[in-house]
Amino acid sequence: MKFNILISGVGGQGTIFASRVLSSYAMTLGFNVLSTDTVGAAQRGGSVTSHIRISDEEIYSPLIPKGRADVILGFESIEMLRHARLANKNTLYILNLHAVPTTFTMMGIDKYPTDEEIINAARRISSRGYIIRATEAAQKLGFPQSANAVMLGALAKAEPFFKKDLLKEKLREIAPRFSDVNLKAFDVGYGLI
């Protein structure tokens, strides 16, 4: 069994935290796990990508090869589309339809795509996808930083590899201080799929 997960977003969205939760989950099940994070100017909203590779065999590289992602979690729209080359026709994607404008779009040099353009591009990645508004759901809970927990809840509902109760346990274990709000956000995300 081999299972590859890519999480893409920008600094401050909790992509690395989500990677830790998913890696811990897989290790608890006894799988070999390799993961790595690529962090740009993350503190300034730069690109952040986490590769998580899970297997019952030896794993030789933490980076997901082109076309081999089983799951892509897009915490930010453009960042997910940037990594579409890692997907294949069977890849499950969950896209948080939430724009974080780049410096160039804020300066008027570039144009950020419309929601319709993003949705159309996402649907070309794979037929197995969900587009949700995780950030808005987290904001309604009064804790926008819990959008990552919303995304994890959505993943638990959409992908049978992830068992809801154990994934929630890992979420609680890794961030006990924020467990109440994260568990509520997880349940909201589970309900969005």
URQUIPE-V76659 format. One record per helix or strand. SS is the DSSP state (H for helix, E for strand). FROM is the first residue (numbers start at 1). LEN is the number of residues. Records with the same first field share a line. If there is no record, write none. Layout:
SS->FROM-LEN + FROM-LEN
//
This chain:
E->2-9 + 32-8 + 47-9 + 71-4 + 92-5 + 128-5
H->15-14 + 42-3 + 77-6 + 84-3 + 103-4 + 115-11 + 134-7 + 144-15 + 164-11 + 176-17
//
